């Protein structure tokens, strides 16, 4: 039986209608309805535990030309490896639906695992190039899961635009390359990182920081800003990166990497370039692994 309905508040007439689909036939029908008469559909793929950064993606999809916007909430098991805790990933379905409805979302795709990966599924997508190194090394198989689920979401919804935050820069490049290489007719819309007032990049995992760690966490952004300024000013790249790592360690972080890379290919750079550059960072603070990145002017 198809499962697709309206949100509770929308049914009571208090707020706009927002469809919620939990099986693929209902999703396809709902998306086809939203794309009638040449209307363009935007998509915001998420794993839930939504914050203002996710909601900014909805607005960005509309700004990029979407007439209607869908969001998916799916904690993708293929993105987790033995070092990740799938069960620990935060979940708040009721809270997420309220936020999406209030933000004007038109459709939410809430598939169970068996809808995304039916028994006997045997196909996955491997993206070389930008998936190599950094998070690809730290989380083996992670980008295989990202590419596979994003390809499925794009094809399931038939979306014209998909919005992704720049905070996960490597993921953004992997998804962009995958869609391009597989000729999936979708625009991948990058959206600048949303930050808290103190500069910390918004993330669903920030809720796991204790009070002391939360007070320390903005140091990551502060160090990255200083590193980016020094590189732009012409200070030797490897020296600046080493000093940045030392500052992070002194503040209580355990950095996995702090690297200057070519923005599109993620090729590590030992000196600044006239081509677009990106500063990538991953560092553990307590039990929480923080990611961040920013553009660097040559």
Buried (B, 14 or more C-beta within 10 A) or exposed (E): EBBBBBBBBBEEEEBBBBBBBBBBEBBBBBBEBBBEEEEBBBBBBBBBBBBEBBBBBBBBBBEBEBBBBBBBBBBBBBBBBEEBEEEEBBBBEEEBBBBBBEBBBBBBBBBEEEBBBEEEEEEBBEBEBBBBBBBBEBBEBBBBBBBBBBBBBBEBBBBBBBBBBBBBBBBBBBBBBBBEEEEBEBBBBBBEBBBBEEBBBBBBBBEBBEEEBBEBBBBBBBBBEBBBEBBEEEBEBEEBBEBBBEBBEEBBBEBBBBBBBBBBEBEBBEEBBEEEBBBBBBBEBBEBBBBBBBEBEE
